[in-house]
């Protein structure tokens, strides 16, 4: 429990600090790694329920929208990383699910227009063909 820091430096990966320590009781040396714990906000659903931000749920939404579309996994991963960075940069403790959905739509619009329309049709609960026309017109802009 009682130790002294002998040396500190950035780990090779750059995402943690490596510290060499010496135990005050037995004089043995050991290494610890310290990383920043980023706390993602709670997601507030439209019904008022709250749940933890779930990166895998985000990935599942992309997977469904991009089903059988020619979009490399690296691009999907980059889009998810971009959304997570946006969410973290907001610095909020809570975030409406609708705001995250809009971020997903922007990424899908950039990645694949068909996937964007698929996602939009479910996300915005399209009821009639005119709803599809409106989104298609928006794509032409």
The first five atom37 places (N, CA, C, CB, O) and aatype in JSON, in Angstrom:
{
  "aatype": [20, 20, 20, 20, 20, 20, 20, 20, 20, 20, 20, 20, 20, 20, 20, 20, 20, 20, 20, 20, 20, 20, 20, 20, 20, 20, 20, 20, 20, 20, 20, 20, 20, 20, 20, 20, 20, 20, 20, 20, 20, 20, 20, 20, 20, 20, 20, 20, 20, 20, 20, 20, 20, 20, 20, 20, 20, 20, 20, 20, 20, 20, 20, 20, 20, 20, 20, 20, 20, 20, 20, 20, 20, 20, 20, 20, 20, 20, 20, 20, 20, 20, 20, 20, 20, 20, 20, 20, 20, 20, 20, 20, 20, 20, 20, 20, 20, 20, 20, 20, 20, 20, 20, 20, 20, 20, 20, 20, 20, 20, 20, 20, 20, 20, 20, 20, 20, 20, 20, 20, 20, 20, 20, 20, 20, 20, 20, 20, 20, 20, 20, 20, 20, 20, 20, 20, 20, 20, 20, 20, 20],
  "atom_mask": [
    [1, 1, 1, 1, 1],
    [1, 1, 1, 1, 1],
    [1, 1, 1, 1, 1],
    [1, 1, 1, 1, 1],
    [1, 1, 1, 1, 1],
    [1, 1, 1, 1, 1],
    [1, 1, 1, 1, 1],
    [1, 1, 1, 1, 1],
    [1, 1, 1, 1, 1],
    [1, 1, 1, 1, 1],
    [1, 1, 1, 1, 1],
    [1, 1, 1, 1, 1],
    [1, 1, 1, 1, 1],
    [1, 1, 1, 1, 1],
    [1, 1, 1, 1, 1],
    [1, 1, 1, 1, 1],
    [1, 1, 1, 1, 1],
    [1, 1, 1, 1, 1],
    [1, 1, 1, 1, 1],
    [1, 1, 1, 1, 1],
    [1, 1, 1, 1, 1],
    [1, 1, 1, 1, 1],
    [1, 1, 1, 1, 1],
    [1, 1, 1, 1, 1],
    [1, 1, 1, 1, 1],
    [1, 1, 1, 1, 1],
    [1, 1, 1, 1, 1],
    [1, 1, 1, 1, 1],
    [1, 1, 1, 1, 1],
    [1, 1, 1, 1, 1],
    [1, 1, 1, 1, 1],
    [1, 1, 1, 1, 1],
    [1, 1, 1, 1, 1],
    [1, 1, 1, 1, 1],
    [1, 1, 1, 1, 1],
    [1, 1, 1, 1, 1],
    [1, 1, 1, 1, 1],
    [1, 1, 1, 1, 1],
    [1, 1, 1, 1, 1],
    [1, 1, 1, 1, 1],
    [1, 1, 1, 1, 1],
    [1, 1, 1, 1, 1],
    [1, 1, 1, 1, 1],
    [1, 1, 1, 1, 1],
    [1, 1, 1, 1, 1],
    [1, 1, 1, 1, 1],
    [1, 1, 1, 1, 1],
    [1, 1, 1, 1, 1],
    [1, 1, 1, 1, 1],
    [1, 1, 1, 1, 1],
    [1, 1, 1, 1, 1],
    [1, 1, 1, 1, 1],
    [1, 1, 1, 1, 1],
    [1, 1, 1, 1, 1],
    [1, 1, 1, 1, 1],
    [1, 1, 1, 1, 1],
    [1, 1, 1, 1, 1],
    [1, 1, 1, 1, 1],
    [1, 1, 1, 1, 1],
    [1, 1, 1, 1, 1],
    [1, 1, 1, 1, 1],
    [1, 1, 1, 1, 1],
    [1, 1, 1, 1, 1],
    [1, 1, 1, 1, 1],
    [1, 1, 1, 1, 1],
    [1, 1, 1, 1, 1],
    [1, 1, 1, 1, 1],
    [1, 1, 1, 1, 1],
    [1, 1, 1, 1, 1],
    [1, 1, 1, 1, 1],
    [1, 1, 1, 1, 1],
    [1, 1, 1, 1, 1],
    [1, 1, 1, 1, 1],
    [1, 1, 1, 1, 1],
    [1, 1, 1, 1, 1],
    [1, 1, 1, 1, 1],
    [1, 1, 1, 1, 1],
    [1, 1, 1, 1, 1],
    [1, 1, 1, 1, 1],
    [1, 1, 1, 1, 1],
    [1, 1, 1, 1, 1],
    [1, 1, 1, 1, 1],
    [1, 1, 1, 1, 1],
    [1, 1, 1, 1, 1],
    [1, 1, 1, 1, 1],
    [1, 1, 1, 1, 1],
    [1, 1, 1, 1, 1],
    [1, 1, 1, 1, 1],
    [1, 1, 1, 1, 1],
    [1, 1, 1, 1, 1],
    [1, 1, 1, 1, 1],
    [1, 1, 1, 1, 1],
    [1, 1, 1, 1, 1],
    [1, 1, 1, 1, 1],
    [1, 1, 1, 1, 1],
    [1, 1, 1, 1, 1],
    [1, 1, 1, 1, 1],
    [1, 1, 1, 1, 1],
    [1, 1, 1, 1, 1],
    [1, 1, 1, 1, 1],
    [1, 1, 1, 1, 1],
    [1, 1, 1, 1, 1],
    [1, 1, 1, 1, 1],
    [1, 1, 1, 1, 1],
    [1, 1, 1, 1, 1],
    [1, 1, 1, 1, 1],
    [1, 1, 1, 1, 1],
    [1, 1, 1, 1, 1],
    [1, 1, 1, 1, 1],
    [1, 1, 1, 1, 1],
    [1, 1, 1, 1, 1],
    [1, 1, 1, 1, 1],
    [1, 1, 1, 1, 1],
    [1, 1, 1, 1, 1],
    [1, 1, 1, 1, 1],
    [1, 1, 1, 1, 1],
    [1, 1, 1, 1, 1],
    [1, 1, 1, 1, 1],
    [1, 1, 1, 1, 1],
    [1, 1, 1, 1, 1],
    [1, 1, 1, 1, 1],
    [1, 1, 1, 1, 1],
    [1, 1, 1, 1, 1],
    [1, 1, 1, 1, 1],
    [1, 1, 1, 1, 1],
    [1, 1, 1, 1, 1],
    [1, 1, 1, 1, 1],
    [1, 1, 1, 1, 1],
    [1, 1, 1, 1, 1],
    [1, 1, 1, 1, 1],
    [1, 1, 1, 1, 1],
    [1, 1, 1, 1, 1],
    [1, 1, 1, 1, 1],
    [1, 1, 1, 1, 1],
    [1, 1, 1, 1, 1],
    [1, 1, 1, 1, 1],
    [1, 1, 1, 1, 1],
    [1, 1, 1, 1, 1],
    [1, 1, 1, 1, 1],
    [1, 1, 1, 1, 1],
    [1, 1, 1, 1, 1]
  ],
  "atom_positions": [
    [[0.82, -1.21, 0.0], [0.0, 0.0, 0.0], [0.86, 1.26, 0.0], [-0.93, 0.01, 1.21], [0.46, 2.29, -0.55]],
    [[2.03, 1.18, 0.61], [2.9, 2.35, 0.69], [4.03, 2.2, -0.32], [3.46, 2.53, 2.14], [4.9, 1.35, -0.17]],
    [[4.0, 3.03, -1.35], [5.04, 2.94, -2.38], [5.48, 4.33, -2.8], [4.53, 2.15, -3.61], [4.8, 5.33, -2.56]],
    [[6.64, 4.37, -3.43], [7.21, 5.63, -3.9], [7.4, 5.53, -5.41], [8.57, 5.95, -3.17], [7.86, 4.5, -5.92]],
    [[7.05, 6.59, -6.14], [7.24, 6.62, -7.59], [8.71, 6.89, -7.87], [6.32, 7.69, -8.27], [9.28, 7.88, -7.42]],
    [[9.33, 5.97, -8.65], [10.74, 6.11, -9.0], [10.89, 6.78, -10.37], [11.43, 4.73, -9.0], [11.79, 7.58, -10.58]],
    [[9.97, 6.42, -11.3], [10.06, 6.95, -12.67], [8.66, 6.99, -13.27], [11.01, 6.08, -13.54], [7.87, 6.08, -13.04]],
    [[8.35, 8.02, -14.03], [7.07, 8.15, -14.74], [7.34, 8.5, -16.19], [6.16, 9.22, -14.08], [8.2, 9.33, -16.5]],
    [[6.61, 7.86, -17.07], [6.71, 8.22, -18.49], [5.45, 7.76, -19.22], [7.99, 7.6, -19.14], [4.7, 6.89, -18.75]],
    [[5.25, 8.36, -20.38], [4.11, 8.0, -21.22], [4.34, 6.59, -21.75], [3.92, 9.03, -22.38], [5.44, 6.26, -22.19]],
    [[3.31, 5.75, -21.72], [3.41, 4.4, -22.26], [3.6, 4.48, -23.77], [2.16, 3.56, -21.91], [3.32, 5.5, -24.39]],
    [[4.08, 3.39, -24.35], [4.37, 3.37, -25.79], [3.15, 3.67, -26.64], [4.94, 2.02, -26.19], [3.26, 4.3, -27.69]],
    [[1.98, 3.24, -26.18], [0.75, 3.47, -26.93], [0.27, 4.91, -26.82], [-0.34, 2.53, -26.45], [-0.53, 5.36, -27.64]],
    [[0.75, 5.63, -25.82], [0.39, 7.04, -25.67], [-0.92, 7.28, -24.94], [0.31, 7.66, -26.99], [-1.32, 8.43, -24.75]],
    [[-1.6, 6.21, -24.53], [-2.89, 6.39, -23.89], [-2.86, 6.12, -22.38], [-3.9, 5.48, -24.53], [-3.9, 6.08, -21.73]],
    [[-1.66, 5.94, -21.83], [-1.54, 5.73, -20.39], [-0.17, 6.2, -19.9], [-1.76, 4.24, -20.04], [0.74, 6.48, -20.69]],
    [[-0.05, 6.28, -18.59], [1.22, 6.66, -17.97], [1.78, 5.44, -17.26], [1.04, 7.87, -16.97], [1.09, 4.78, -16.47]],
    [[3.03, 5.15, -17.55], [3.71, 4.02, -16.93], [4.52, 4.56, -15.76], [4.64, 3.26, -17.96], [5.31, 5.48, -15.92]],
    [[4.31, 3.99, -14.57], [5.05, 4.43, -13.39], [5.81, 3.25, -12.78], [4.08, 5.05, -12.35], [5.24, 2.19, -12.53]],
    [[7.09, 3.45, -12.55], [7.9, 2.48, -11.82], [7.82, 2.89, -10.36], [9.42, 2.45, -12.33], [8.03, 4.06, -10.02]],
    [[7.51, 1.94, -9.5], [7.33, 2.22, -8.08], [8.22, 1.31, -7.25], [5.85, 2.04, -7.68], [8.66, 0.24, -7.69]],
    [[8.47, 1.77, -6.03], [9.26, 0.99, -5.08], [8.44, 0.85, -3.81], [10.65, 1.66, -4.8], [7.96, 1.83, -3.24]],
    [[8.3, -0.4, -3.37], [7.56, -0.68, -2.14], [8.4, -0.21, -0.95], [7.23, -2.21, -2.03], [9.57, -0.56, -0.83]],
    [[7.79, 0.58, -0.08], [8.51, 1.11, 1.09], [8.8, 0.0, 2.11], [7.68, 2.23, 1.76], [9.79, 0.09, 2.84]],
    [[7.98, -1.02, 2.16], [8.16, -2.09, 3.15], [9.25, -3.09, 2.76], [6.84, -2.83, 3.35], [10.1, -3.43, 3.58]],
    [[9.23, -3.57, 1.49], [10.16, -4.64, 1.1], [11.22, -4.18, 0.1], [9.4, -5.79, 0.51], [12.12, -4.95, -0.25]],
    [[11.12, -2.95, -0.37], [12.07, -2.37, -1.3], [12.03, -2.97, -2.71], [13.44, -2.51, -0.75], [12.92, -2.69, -3.52]],
    [[11.02, -3.8, -3.02], [10.88, -4.37, -4.37], [10.29, -3.31, -5.29], [9.99, -5.65, -4.34], [9.57, -2.4, -4.85]],
    [[10.6, -3.45, -6.58], [10.08, -2.52, -7.59], [8.99, -3.19, -8.4], [11.22, -2.02, -8.51], [9.0, -4.4, -8.61]],
    [[8.05, -2.38, -8.86], [6.97, -2.88, -9.71], [6.47, -1.74, -10.59], [5.81, -3.46, -8.85], [6.8, -0.57, -10.37]],
    [[5.68, -2.1, -11.6], [5.19, -1.12, -12.57], [3.67, -1.01, -12.48], [5.61, -1.51, -14.01], [2.98, -2.02, -12.33]],
    [[3.16, 0.2, -12.57], [1.72, 0.42, -12.67], [1.45, 1.23, -13.92], [1.15, 1.14, -11.4], [2.3, 1.98, -14.39]],
    [[0.24, 1.07, -14.46], [-0.19, 1.85, -15.61], [-1.46, 2.59, -15.23], [-0.43, 0.93, -16.87], [-2.4, 2.01, -14.69]],
    [[-1.47, 3.87, -15.51], [-2.63, 4.7, -15.19], [-3.26, 5.18, -16.49], [-2.23, 5.91, -14.29], [-2.57, 5.7, -17.37]],
    [[-4.56, 5.0, -16.6], [-5.29, 5.46, -17.79], [-6.44, 6.36, -17.36], [-5.82, 4.26, -18.62], [-6.93, 6.27, -16.24]],
    [[-6.84, 7.2, -18.26], [-7.97, 8.09, -18.0], [-9.25, 7.3, -18.23], [-7.92, 9.36, -18.92], [-9.39, 6.61, -19.23]],
    [[-10.16, 7.42, -17.31], [-11.46, 6.77, -17.45], [-12.45, 7.82, -17.94], [-11.93, 6.13, -16.1], [-12.84, 8.72, -17.2]],
    [[-12.86, 7.68, -19.18], [-13.81, 8.63, -19.76], [-15.23, 8.14, -19.48], [-13.57, 8.79, -21.3], [-15.57, 6.99, -19.75]],
    [[-16.01, 9.01, -18.94], [-17.38, 8.64, -18.6], [-18.32, 9.19, -19.67], [-17.77, 9.18, -17.19], [-18.44, 10.4, -19.86]],
    [[-18.97, 8.27, -20.36], [-19.95, 8.67, -21.37], [-21.26, 9.03, -20.67], [-20.17, 7.54, -22.41], [-21.56, 8.5, -19.61]],
    [[-22.04, 9.93, -21.27], [-23.27, 10.36, -20.62], [-24.36, 9.29, -20.65], [-23.8, 11.63, -21.28], [-24.28, 8.32, -21.41]],
    [[-25.36, 9.48, -19.82], [-26.55, 8.65, -19.85], [-27.37, 9.07, -21.06], [-27.37, 8.77, -18.52], [-27.4, 10.24, -21.43]],
    [[-28.04, 8.11, -21.68], [-28.91, 8.39, -22.82], [-30.34, 8.48, -22.3], [-28.77, 7.29, -23.94], [-30.83, 7.56, -21.64]],
    [[-31.0, 9.58, -22.62], [-32.38, 9.77, -22.19], [-33.28, 9.42, -23.37], [-32.64, 11.23, -21.7], [-33.29, 10.1, -24.39]],
    [[-34.05, 8.34, -23.2], [-34.95, 7.88, -24.26], [-36.16, 8.81, -24.34], [-35.4, 6.41, -24.0], [-36.38, 9.63, -23.45]],
    [[-36.93, 8.67, -25.4], [-38.09, 9.55, -25.59], [-39.15, 9.33, -24.51], [-38.71, 9.32, -26.98], [-39.93, 10.24, -24.21]],
    [[-39.19, 8.12, -23.92], [-40.16, 7.86, -22.86], [-39.66, 8.31, -21.49], [-40.5, 6.37, -22.82], [-40.35, 8.14, -20.48]],
    [[-38.44, 8.9, -21.44], [-37.9, 9.41, -20.19], [-36.96, 8.46, -19.48], [-39.0, 9.76, -19.29], [-36.27, 8.86, -18.54]],
    [[-36.93, 7.2, -19.9], [-36.0, 6.24, -19.29], [-34.57, 6.62, -19.61], [-36.3, 4.8, -19.78], [-34.27, 7.22, -20.64]],
    [[-33.68, 6.25, -18.71], [-32.26, 6.52, -18.9], [-31.5, 5.21, -18.95], [-31.71, 7.44, -17.78], [-31.83, 4.25, -18.25]],
    [[-30.47, 5.19, -19.79], [-29.61, 4.02, -19.86], [-28.2, 4.45, -20.21], [-30.14, 3.0, -20.89], [-27.98, 5.55, -20.72]],
    [[-27.24, 3.58, -19.92], [-25.84, 3.87, -20.22], [-25.64, 3.97, -21.73], [-24.92, 2.8, -19.61], [-26.28, 3.24, -22.5]],
    [[-24.76, 4.84, -22.15], [-24.37, 4.92, -23.56], [-23.74, 3.59, -23.92], [-23.38, 6.13, -23.84], [-22.84, 3.11, -23.21]],
    [[-24.19, 2.98, -25.0], [-23.73, 1.65, -25.38], [-23.15, 1.68, -26.79], [-24.87, 0.62, -25.28], [-23.89, 1.79, -27.77]],
    [[-21.86, 1.57, -26.87], [-21.16, 1.59, -28.15], [-21.62, 0.43, -29.04], [-19.64, 1.54, -27.94], [-21.7, 0.57, -30.26]],
    [[-21.92, -0.71, -28.43], [-22.35, -1.89, -29.2], [-23.75, -1.68, -29.79], [-22.35, -3.14, -28.31], [-24.04, -2.17, -30.88]],
    [[-24.58, -0.96, -29.09], [-25.91, -0.66, -29.62], [-25.78, 0.25, -30.85], [-26.81, 0.01, -28.54], [-26.52, 0.12, -31.82]],
    [[-24.85, 1.16, -30.77], [-24.55, 2.04, -31.9], [-24.07, 1.21, -33.09], [-23.47, 3.09, -31.5], [-24.53, 1.4, -34.22]],
    [[-23.16, 0.28, -32.83], [-22.63, -0.6, -33.88], [-23.75, -1.43, -34.52], [-21.55, -1.54, -33.3], [-23.77, -1.64, -35.73]],
    [[-24.69, -1.9, -33.7], [-25.81, -2.7, -34.21], [-26.69, -1.87, -35.15], [-26.66, -3.24, -33.05], [-27.16, -2.38, -36.17]],
    [[-26.91, -0.61, -34.81], [-27.68, 0.28, -35.69], [-27.0, 0.46, -37.03], [-27.89, 1.64, -35.02], [-27.66, 0.44, -38.08]],
    [[-25.69, 0.64, -37.01], [-24.93, 0.75, -38.26], [-25.02, -0.56, -39.05], [-23.45, 1.1, -37.97], [-25.22, -0.56, -40.26]],
    [[-24.86, -1.68, -38.34], [-24.88, -2.99, -38.99], [-26.21, -3.22, -39.72], [-24.63, -4.11, -37.96], [-26.23, -3.69, -40.86]],
    [[-27.29, -2.9, -39.07], [-28.62, -3.09, -39.7], [-28.8, -2.18, -40.9], [-29.74, -2.82, -38.68], [-29.28, -2.61, -41.95]],
    [[-28.42, -0.93, -40.76], [-28.59, 0.01, -41.87], [-27.68, -0.34, -43.05], [-28.3, 1.44, -41.4], [-28.05, -0.14, -44.2]],
    [[-26.5, -0.87, -42.75], [-25.52, -1.16, -43.8], [-25.56, -2.62, -44.29], [-24.14, -0.85, -43.3], [-24.68, -3.05, -45.02]],
    [[-26.58, -3.35, -43.87], [-26.69, -4.76, -44.27], [-26.59, -4.92, -45.79], [-28.02, -5.36, -43.77], [-27.36, -4.32, -46.54]],
    [[-25.62, -5.72, -46.23], [-25.36, -6.01, -47.64], [-24.97, -4.78, -48.46], [-26.57, -6.64, -48.27], [-25.19, -4.73, -49.67]],
    [[-24.4, -3.78, -47.79], [-23.9, -2.59, -48.48], [-22.38, -2.65, -48.49], [-24.41, -1.26, -47.78], [-21.78, -3.19, -47.56]],
    [[-21.74, -2.12, -49.53], [-20.28, -2.22, -49.68], [-19.51, -1.16, -48.88], [-19.92, -2.1, -51.14], [-18.81, -0.33, -49.46]],
    [[-19.64, -1.21, -47.57], [-18.94, -0.25, -46.72], [-17.98, -1.02, -45.82], [-19.95, 0.61, -45.87], [-18.41, -1.87, -45.05]],
    [[-16.68, -0.73, -45.91], [-15.68, -1.43, -45.1], [-15.89, -1.21, -43.59], [-14.28, -0.97, -45.49], [-16.34, -0.15, -43.16]],
    [[-15.57, -2.22, -42.83], [-15.7, -2.17, -41.37], [-14.9, -1.01, -40.78], [-15.24, -3.48, -40.76], [-15.33, -0.4, -39.8]],
    [[-13.73, -0.71, -41.37], [-12.91, 0.4, -40.85], [-13.67, 1.72, -40.89], [-11.61, 0.53, -41.65], [-13.54, 2.55, -39.99]],
    [[-14.47, 1.91, -41.93], [-15.24, 3.14, -42.06], [-16.32, 3.22, -40.98], [-15.88, 3.24, -43.46], [-16.58, 4.28, -40.41]],
    [[-16.94, 2.07, -40.71], [-17.96, 2.02, -39.66], [-17.32, 2.33, -38.31], [-18.66, 0.62, -39.63], [-17.85, 3.12, -37.53]],
    [[-16.18, 1.69, -38.04], [-15.46, 1.93, -36.79], [-15.09, 3.41, -36.64], [-14.2, 1.06, -36.7], [-15.22, 3.98, -35.56]],
    [[-14.63, 4.01, -37.72], [-14.26, 5.43, -37.7], [-15.49, 6.3, -37.42], [-13.6, 5.84, -39.04], [-15.4, 7.29, -36.69]],
    [[-16.63, 5.94, -37.99], [-17.86, 6.7, -37.76], [-18.3, 6.59, -36.31], [-18.98, 6.22, -38.69], [-18.72, 7.57, -35.7]],
    [[-18.21, 5.39, -35.75], [-18.58, 5.18, -34.35], [-17.63, 5.97, -33.45], [-18.55, 3.68, -33.98], [-18.08, 6.61, -32.5]],
    [[-16.34, 5.93, -33.75], [-15.36, 6.7, -32.98], [-15.69, 8.2, -33.04], [-13.93, 6.44, -33.5], [-15.59, 8.91, -32.04]],
    [[-16.07, 8.66, -34.23], [-16.41, 10.06, -34.41], [-17.61, 10.45, -33.54], [-16.71, 10.35, -35.89], [-17.62, 11.52, -32.92]],
    [[-18.63, 9.6, -33.51], [-19.82, 9.87, -32.7], [-19.45, 9.9, -31.21], [-20.92, 8.81, -32.97], [-19.89, 10.78, -30.47]],
    [[-18.64, 8.93, -30.77], [-18.23, 8.89, -29.37], [-17.45, 10.16, -29.01], [-17.37, 7.63, -29.09], [-17.65, 10.73, -27.94]],
    [[-16.57, 10.59, -29.9], [-15.81, 11.83, -29.65], [-16.74, 13.03, -29.55], [-14.77, 12.06, -30.76], [-16.56, 13.9, -28.7]],
    [[-17.74, 13.09, -30.45], [-18.7, 14.19, -30.41], [-19.45, 14.19, -29.08], [-19.69, 14.09, -31.59], [-19.64, 15.23, -28.46]],
    [[-19.89, 13.0, -28.66], [-20.64, 12.87, -27.41], [-19.77, 13.31, -26.23], [-21.11, 11.4, -27.22], [-20.24, 14.05, -25.36]],
    [[-18.52, 12.87, -26.2], [-17.62, 13.25, -25.12], [-17.33, 14.75, -25.12], [-16.32, 12.48, -25.22], [-17.25, 15.38, -24.06]],
    [[-17.19, 15.32, -26.32], [-16.86, 16.74, -26.41], [-18.0, 17.64, -25.93], [-16.51, 17.1, -27.84], [-17.78, 18.79, -25.55]],
    [[-19.22, 17.11, -25.94], [-20.35, 17.9, -25.44], [-20.25, 18.11, -23.92], [-21.68, 17.2, -25.78], [-20.74, 19.11, -23.39]],
    [[-19.61, 17.16, -23.24], [-19.41, 17.29, -21.81], [-20.68, 17.2, -20.97], [-18.75, 18.57, -21.52], [-20.69, 17.64, -19.83]],
    [[-21.71, 16.64, -21.52], [-22.99, 16.54, -20.82], [-23.06, 15.25, -20.0], [-24.17, 16.59, -21.81], [-22.41, 14.26, -20.34]],
    [[-23.84, 15.28, -18.94], [-24.05, 14.07, -18.14], [-25.18, 13.23, -18.72], [-24.37, 14.44, -16.68], [-25.22, 12.01, -18.53]],
    [[-26.09, 13.89, -19.42], [-27.21, 13.21, -20.06], [-27.35, 13.76, -21.48], [-28.53, 13.39, -19.25], [-27.05, 14.92, -21.75]],
    [[-27.81, 12.89, -22.37], [-27.94, 13.27, -23.77], [-29.2, 12.61, -24.33], [-26.67, 12.86, -24.59], [-29.4, 11.41, -24.15]],
    [[-30.05, 13.38, -25.01], [-31.26, 12.78, -25.59], [-30.89, 11.76, -26.68], [-32.18, 13.87, -26.17], [-29.98, 12.0, -27.48]],
    [[-31.6, 10.65, -26.7], [-31.37, 9.62, -27.71], [-31.54, 10.2, -29.11], [-32.33, 8.43, -27.51], [-30.86, 9.78, -30.04]],
    [[-32.43, 11.15, -29.24], [-32.69, 11.78, -30.53], [-31.42, 12.45, -31.08], [-33.81, 12.82, -30.4], [-31.17, 12.4, -32.28]],
    [[-30.64, 13.06, -30.21], [-29.41, 13.74, -30.64], [-28.39, 12.72, -31.15], [-28.82, 14.56, -29.47], [-27.69, 12.98, -32.14]],
    [[-28.3, 11.6, -30.5], [-27.39, 10.54, -30.96], [-27.88, 9.98, -32.29], [-27.28, 9.41, -29.9], [-27.07, 9.71, -33.18]],
    [[-29.18, 9.81, -32.43], [-29.74, 9.34, -33.69], [-29.42, 10.26, -34.85], [-31.24, 9.19, -33.56], [-29.14, 9.8, -35.96]],
    [[-29.44, 11.56, -34.59], [-29.1, 12.53, -35.64], [-27.63, 12.42, -36.03], [-29.41, 13.96, -35.16], [-27.28, 12.57, -37.2]],
    [[-26.78, 12.16, -35.04], [-25.35, 11.97, -35.33], [-25.14, 10.73, -36.2], [-24.54, 11.84, -34.02], [-24.33, 10.74, -37.12]],
    [[-25.88, 9.68, -35.9], [-25.79, 8.44, -36.7], [-26.25, 8.72, -38.12], [-26.66, 7.31, -36.07], [-25.62, 8.26, -39.08]],
    [[-27.33, 9.47, -38.26], [-27.83, 9.77, -39.6], [-26.81, 10.57, -40.41], [-29.15, 10.56, -39.52], [-26.64, 10.32, -41.6]],
    [[-26.13, 11.51, -39.78], [-25.12, 12.29, -40.5], [-23.96, 11.4, -40.97], [-24.59, 13.41, -39.6], [-23.46, 11.56, -42.08]],
    [[-23.55, 10.48, -40.12], [-22.47, 9.57, -40.5], [-22.91, 8.64, -41.63], [-22.01, 8.75, -39.29], [-22.16, 8.4, -42.57]],
    [[-24.13, 8.12, -41.54], [-24.63, 7.23, -42.59], [-24.81, 7.97, -43.91], [-25.96, 6.59, -42.16], [-24.57, 7.41, -44.98]],
    [[-25.22, 9.21, -43.82], [-25.39, 10.02, -45.03], [-24.06, 10.16, -45.76], [-25.96, 11.42, -44.67], [-24.01, 10.17, -46.99]],
    [[-22.99, 10.28, -44.98], [-21.66, 10.4, -45.55], [-21.15, 9.06, -46.1], [-20.7, 10.94, -44.5], [-20.49, 9.01, -47.13]],
    [[-21.47, 7.97, -45.39], [-20.97, 6.65, -45.76], [-21.7, 6.02, -46.94], [-21.05, 5.73, -44.59], [-21.08, 5.54, -47.89]],
    [[-23.04, 6.01, -46.87], [-23.82, 5.28, -47.86], [-25.26, 5.8, -47.87], [-23.79, 3.75, -47.56], [-25.96, 5.74, -46.86]],
    [[-25.68, 6.31, -49.0], [-27.0, 6.93, -49.11], [-28.14, 5.94, -48.88], [-27.16, 7.57, -50.49], [-29.15, 6.28, -48.26]],
    [[-27.98, 4.71, -49.37], [-29.03, 3.7, -49.18], [-29.18, 3.37, -47.69], [-28.7, 2.41, -49.99], [-30.3, 3.29, -47.18]],
    [[-28.06, 3.2, -47.0], [-28.1, 2.92, -45.56], [-28.72, 4.1, -44.81], [-26.66, 2.64, -45.02], [-29.47, 3.91, -43.85]],
    [[-28.42, 5.3, -45.26], [-28.99, 6.49, -44.65], [-30.51, 6.46, -44.76], [-28.43, 7.77, -45.32], [-31.21, 6.74, -43.78]],
    [[-31.03, 6.14, -45.93], [-32.48, 6.09, -46.13], [-33.1, 4.97, -45.3], [-32.81, 5.89, -47.63], [-34.17, 5.14, -44.72]],
    [[-32.44, 3.81, -45.25], [-32.93, 2.71, -44.41], [-33.07, 3.15, -42.96], [-32.0, 1.49, -44.51], [-34.1, 2.96, -42.33]],
    [[-32.0, 3.73, -42.45], [-31.99, 4.16, -41.05], [-33.05, 5.22, -40.82], [-30.61, 4.69, -40.64], [-33.81, 5.15, -39.85]],
    [[-33.12, 6.2, -41.71], [-34.08, 7.29, -41.57], [-35.52, 6.77, -41.58], [-33.9, 8.31, -42.69], [-36.37, 7.27, -40.84]],
    [[-35.79, 5.77, -42.4], [-37.15, 5.24, -42.5], [-37.61, 4.61, -41.18], [-37.25, 4.21, -43.62], [-38.78, 4.71, -40.82]],
    [[-36.7, 3.98, -40.48], [-37.05, 3.38, -39.18], [-36.99, 4.43, -38.09], [-36.1, 2.21, -38.85], [-37.9, 4.53, -37.26]],
    [[-35.94, 5.21, -38.09], [-35.71, 6.21, -37.05], [-36.81, 7.26, -37.01], [-34.36, 6.88, -37.26], [-37.26, 7.67, -35.94]],
    [[-37.25, 7.68, -38.18], [-38.3, 8.71, -38.25], [-39.68, 8.13, -38.49], [-37.98, 9.7, -39.35], [-40.63, 8.87, -38.73]],
    [[-39.8, 6.82, -38.42], [-41.08, 6.11, -38.55], [-41.87, 6.52, -39.79], [-41.93, 6.34, -37.32], [-43.0, 7.0, -39.68]],
    [[-41.27, 6.35, -40.95], [-41.95, 6.69, -42.19], [-43.27, 5.92, -42.28], [-41.05, 6.38, -43.42], [-43.33, 4.72, -41.99]],
    [[-44.32, 6.63, -42.7], [-45.64, 6.02, -42.81], [-46.13, 5.94, -44.26], [-46.64, 6.8, -41.98], [-46.87, 5.03, -44.64]],
    [[-45.69, 6.92, -45.06], [-46.16, 6.98, -46.44], [-44.97, 7.19, -47.38], [-47.21, 8.11, -46.62], [-43.88, 7.55, -46.94]],
    [[-45.21, 6.97, -48.67], [-44.15, 7.11, -49.67], [-43.6, 8.53, -49.71], [-44.68, 6.71, -51.04], [-42.42, 8.73, -50.0]],
    [[-44.43, 9.51, -49.42], [-43.98, 10.9, -49.44], [-42.84, 11.14, -48.44], [-45.15, 11.84, -49.12], [-41.99, 12.0, -48.66]],
    [[-42.83, 10.38, -47.35], [-41.74, 10.51, -46.38], [-40.4, 10.14, -47.04], [-42.0, 9.61, -45.15], [-39.38, 10.79, -46.79]],
    [[-40.42, 9.11, -47.87], [-39.21, 8.71, -48.59], [-38.8, 9.78, -49.59], [-39.42, 7.37, -49.31], [-37.62, 10.09, -49.74]],
    [[-39.78, 10.34, -50.28], [-39.5, 11.4, -51.26], [-38.82, 12.6, -50.61], [-40.79, 11.86, -51.96], [-37.88, 13.18, -51.16]],
    [[-39.3, 12.96, -49.43], [-38.71, 14.11, -48.72], [-37.25, 13.87, -48.4], [-39.49, 14.39, -47.43], [-36.43, 14.77, -48.55]],
    [[-36.93, 12.66, -47.96], [-35.53, 12.35, -47.62], [-34.69, 12.31, -48.89], [-35.44, 10.99, -46.87], [-33.55, 12.76, -48.88]],
    [[-35.23, 11.78, -49.98], [-34.5, 11.74, -51.24], [-34.23, 13.14, -51.75], [-35.27, 10.93, -52.28], [-33.15, 13.42, -52.27]],
    [[-35.2, 14.03, -51.61], [-34.98, 15.42, -52.01], [-33.88, 16.06, -51.17], [-36.29, 16.23, -51.87], [-33.06, 16.83, -51.67]],
    [[-33.87, 15.73, -49.89], [-32.84, 16.26, -48.98], [-31.46, 15.77, -49.39], [-33.14, 15.84, -47.53], [-30.48, 16.49, -49.21]],
    [[-31.36, 14.57, -49.93], [-30.07, 14.02, -50.37], [-29.53, 14.77, -51.58], [-30.21, 12.54, -50.71], [-28.32, 14.88, -51.76]],
    [[-30.43, 15.27, -52.41], [-30.02, 15.99, -53.62], [-29.43, 17.36, -53.31], [-31.2, 16.16, -54.56], [-28.74, 17.96, -54.15]],
    [[-29.68, 17.86, -52.12], [-29.18, 19.2, -51.76], [-27.71, 19.2, -51.54], [-29.86, 19.72, -50.52], [-27.12, 20.24, -51.23]]
  ]
}
